[in-house]
Structures are given as C-alpha cells and as structure tokens.
Amino acid sequence: DRDRYLARSRAALEAAERAAWRPVSEAPKDGTPVLVCGAENRPDKMDVAEWHYWANGHCYCWATEGALNMQPLDPPPTHFRPLPAPPEGPPA
C-alpha cells in the first residue's frame, strides 16, 4: 500500500544519506574541498574544508577558508563526504 511504500522509500533515502558519510581517513588529500563533520566538541557541525600540507611542515591538517587565512579545524573532523554538484543553469 501507499504508506508502506513511502515508509520504505524514506528508509532507503535515509540509509543512502548516512552511507554518503565516510571516515575522514579515506578523504582526498589533494586539496579537493569536501564536507566534513564529527569533531569531538561539535559532532553535528559541518564545514567545507580541504587537507593542507603547509610549507613549513608544521601543519598537516584539515582547514577551512577564513576571512583572512586558513583556519585549522581543531579537533579534526571524523567524517567527510564529497560536495554536491552545483545547480545547472540559472534559477527557475
């Protein structure tokens, strides 16, 4: 029946959404921006971040674009997912 179909559809979509999150250890380390979350102090906070190898060799870290410079995420995130594709064409 319709209600059971909708419930199964919602469950499948929720499972796919959860599966999109991967351990941050599997994230690209080439400067590709990704969506990250799961830092110990803010497990529900999400940021767009990139992995950075800083020239001075002191920081191998996840960082976000700050107003003036890169802002290291501390504590580091635990999970990531690729960013969605941008919309195509002008707004409707």
Protein Blocks (a to p, Z undefined) as FASTA:
>chain_A
ZZlmmmmmmmmmmmmmmmmpccfklpccehpacddehifklmmbccdddddddfklpacc
dddddfkbccddddddfbdcddddddedjdZZ
